[in-house]
Amino acid sequence: MEGRGSKLLLLFWFVAVAFVITADYGPQRADAAKSDPYCFSFTWLGPKWNNESQGNGTCEKIDPKPEVCIDPLVITYDGTPPNMTYLWKHFNKTQIGCRLTDSEACAKFTYYYNGKVDNITYMCARIIVDGDASMTSGCETADVGGYVKEVCACRTYAGVDFPCNGAPIASVSILAFVVAVAASGFWQSLLT
């Protein structure tokens, strides 16, 4: 009986942690229920740029300019990728985002060199791969001149408070899936 009680306590903690994370970062918040869908829209210049970098603040004037570049340009204090949750909570969504239209997807263009991220651009876009229909989900990669270029697409839906082309939503979805799978196996072990 003691084993069953500890298993129930463990299950409670799994569910409690998943609930807290989903409440903090989940896509459905009451204050966003009537909002239009948004995507992130900016370029992170990559690890070569940090708080000590000198440069002009637009894609037009930056050198070297990333192949895909959208203003505003974002650099981070230590050259690590930006904290997307922080940006979304502390900046006006029209400064770092774009309103998603029916014919577009949220896109994330990532350029890798020697296996490391070189720069990332987020935007609203129509993505056509090999002349096929518009890509609205998934990722495609290509090796070009020493770089690996990756484009990922997704759709943010009305009422969702966080653009789908930022990482935390995917992390919460994966966590919820893992917890659900663990819980289903866990319940089976409790019942036997």
C-alpha positions as CSV (number, residue, x, y, z in Angstrom):
1,M,0.0,0.0,0.0
2,E,2.9,2.4,0.8
3,G,4.2,1.9,-2.8
4,R,0.8,2.9,-4.2
5,G,0.6,6.0,-2.0
6,S,4.1,7.2,-3.1
7,K,3.1,6.5,-6.8
8,L,0.0,8.7,-6.3
9,L,2.0,11.4,-4.7
10,L,4.5,11.3,-7.7
11,L,1.6,11.5,-10.1
12,F,0.1,14.4,-8.3
13,W,3.5,16.3,-8.6
14,F,3.7,15.5,-12.3
15,V,0.2,16.9,-12.9
16,A,0.8,19.9,-10.6
17,V,4.1,20.8,-12.4
18,A,2.5,20.4,-15.8
19,F,-0.5,22.6,-14.7
20,V,1.8,25.4,-13.4
21,I,4.0,25.4,-16.5
22,T,0.9,25.4,-18.8
23,A,-0.7,28.2,-16.8
24,D,2.5,30.4,-17.0
25,Y,3.4,29.7,-20.6
26,G,0.4,28.0,-22.1
27,P,-1.2,29.4,-25.3
28,Q,-4.7,30.1,-23.9
29,R,-4.7,33.1,-21.5
30,A,-8.0,34.9,-20.7
31,D,-6.6,38.3,-21.6
32,A,-5.6,37.1,-25.0
33,A,-8.8,35.4,-25.9
34,K,-9.9,38.1,-28.4
35,S,-6.4,38.9,-29.8
36,D,-5.3,38.5,-33.4
37,P,-2.7,35.8,-34.1
38,Y,0.9,37.1,-34.1
39,C,4.3,35.8,-35.1
40,F,7.6,36.9,-33.9
41,S,9.2,39.3,-36.4
42,F,12.9,40.3,-35.9
43,T,16.4,39.1,-36.6
44,W,18.7,37.9,-33.9
45,L,22.2,38.6,-35.2
46,G,23.8,35.6,-33.5
47,P,26.6,34.8,-31.1
48,K,29.1,37.1,-32.8
49,W,27.1,40.1,-31.6
50,N,26.7,41.0,-27.9
51,N,26.4,44.1,-25.7
52,E,29.9,45.2,-26.8
53,S,29.2,45.1,-30.5
54,Q,29.3,48.2,-32.6
55,G,26.9,48.6,-35.5
56,N,23.9,50.3,-37.0
57,G,20.4,49.2,-36.0
58,T,18.8,48.2,-39.2
59,C,19.0,45.4,-41.8
60,E,19.8,48.0,-44.5
61,K,22.9,49.3,-42.6
62,I,24.3,46.1,-40.9
63,D,27.4,44.5,-42.3
64,P,27.6,41.7,-42.8
65,K,23.9,41.4,-43.4
66,P,22.2,38.0,-42.8
67,E,20.6,36.5,-46.0
68,V,17.2,36.8,-44.5
69,C,16.9,39.9,-42.3
70,I,13.9,41.7,-40.7
71,D,14.0,44.8,-38.5
72,P,14.4,45.2,-35.6
73,L,17.8,43.6,-35.0
74,V,18.2,41.9,-31.7
75,I,21.4,41.3,-29.9
76,T,21.8,39.8,-26.4
77,Y,24.1,40.6,-23.6
78,D,26.1,37.5,-23.9
79,G,25.5,36.4,-27.5
80,T,23.0,33.6,-26.6
81,P,19.6,33.4,-28.3
82,P,17.0,35.8,-26.9
83,N,14.6,34.8,-24.2
84,M,11.4,34.8,-26.3
85,T,9.0,34.8,-23.3
86,Y,10.8,37.9,-21.9
87,L,10.6,39.7,-25.2
88,W,6.9,38.9,-25.6
89,K,6.0,40.0,-22.1
90,H,8.1,43.2,-22.0
91,F,7.9,44.6,-25.5
92,N,4.9,45.8,-27.5
93,K,3.9,43.0,-29.8
94,T,3.9,45.3,-32.8
95,Q,7.6,46.1,-32.1
96,I,8.8,42.5,-32.2
97,G,5.9,40.8,-34.0
98,C,3.7,40.8,-37.1
99,R,0.0,40.1,-37.4
100,L,-0.5,36.8,-39.1
101,T,-2.8,36.7,-42.2
102,D,-4.7,33.8,-43.6
103,S,-2.2,33.3,-46.4
104,E,0.9,33.3,-44.3
105,A,2.7,31.2,-41.7
106,C,4.9,32.1,-38.8
107,A,8.5,31.4,-40.0
108,K,11.8,30.9,-38.3
109,F,14.9,30.9,-40.6
110,T,17.9,29.5,-38.8
111,Y,21.4,29.6,-40.3
112,Y,24.0,27.2,-38.9
113,Y,27.7,27.2,-39.6
114,N,30.0,24.3,-38.3
115,G,27.0,22.9,-36.4
116,K,26.3,26.1,-34.5
117,V,23.6,28.8,-34.9
118,D,24.9,31.7,-36.9
119,N,21.7,33.8,-36.9
120,I,17.9,33.5,-36.7
121,T,15.2,35.5,-38.4
122,Y,11.5,35.3,-37.3
123,M,8.7,36.6,-39.6
124,C,5.3,36.3,-41.1
125,A,5.8,34.7,-44.6
126,R,4.5,32.6,-47.4
127,I,6.9,29.7,-47.7
128,I,7.0,27.8,-50.9
129,V,9.2,24.7,-51.0
130,D,10.1,23.3,-54.4
131,G,7.2,25.0,-56.1
132,D,4.6,23.1,-53.9
133,A,1.8,24.6,-52.0
134,S,2.5,27.0,-49.1
135,M,4.2,25.3,-46.2
136,T,2.3,26.0,-43.0
137,S,4.0,23.5,-40.6
138,G,7.2,21.5,-40.3
139,C,10.8,22.3,-41.1
140,E,12.9,22.0,-44.2
141,T,16.7,22.2,-44.4
142,A,19.3,22.7,-47.1
143,D,23.1,22.6,-47.2
144,V,24.4,25.6,-49.1
145,G,28.0,26.7,-49.2
146,G,29.1,25.4,-45.8
147,Y,25.9,26.6,-44.1
148,V,22.9,24.6,-43.1
149,K,19.8,26.7,-43.7
150,E,16.6,25.7,-41.9
151,V,13.1,27.1,-42.3
152,C,10.4,26.1,-39.9
153,A,6.7,27.1,-40.3
154,C,3.7,27.1,-38.0
155,R,0.4,28.8,-37.6
156,T,-0.6,30.8,-34.5
157,Y,-4.3,30.8,-34.0
158,A,-6.6,33.7,-32.7
159,G,-6.7,33.8,-29.0
160,V,-3.2,32.2,-28.6
161,D,-1.1,34.5,-26.5
162,F,2.3,33.5,-27.7
163,P,3.6,33.3,-31.3
164,C,4.2,29.7,-32.4
165,N,7.6,30.5,-33.9
166,G,9.0,31.0,-30.4
167,A,10.2,28.0,-28.4
168,P,8.2,27.9,-25.1
169,I,5.0,26.7,-26.6
170,A,6.6,23.7,-28.2
171,S,8.4,23.0,-24.9
172,V,5.1,23.0,-23.0
173,S,3.4,20.8,-25.6
174,I,6.3,18.3,-25.4
175,L,6.2,18.4,-21.6
176,A,2.4,17.9,-21.6
177,F,2.9,14.9,-24.0
178,V,5.6,13.4,-21.8
179,V,3.5,13.8,-18.7
180,A,0.4,12.3,-20.4
181,V,2.4,9.3,-21.6
182,A,4.1,8.8,-18.2
183,A,0.7,9.2,-16.4
184,S,-1.0,6.6,-18.7
185,G,1.7,4.0,-18.0
186,F,1.7,5.1,-14.4
187,W,-2.1,4.5,-14.1
188,Q,-1.6,1.1,-15.6
189,S,0.9,0.2,-12.9
190,L,-1.4,1.4,-10.2
191,L,-4.3,-0.7,-11.5
192,T,-2.3,-3.9,-11.6
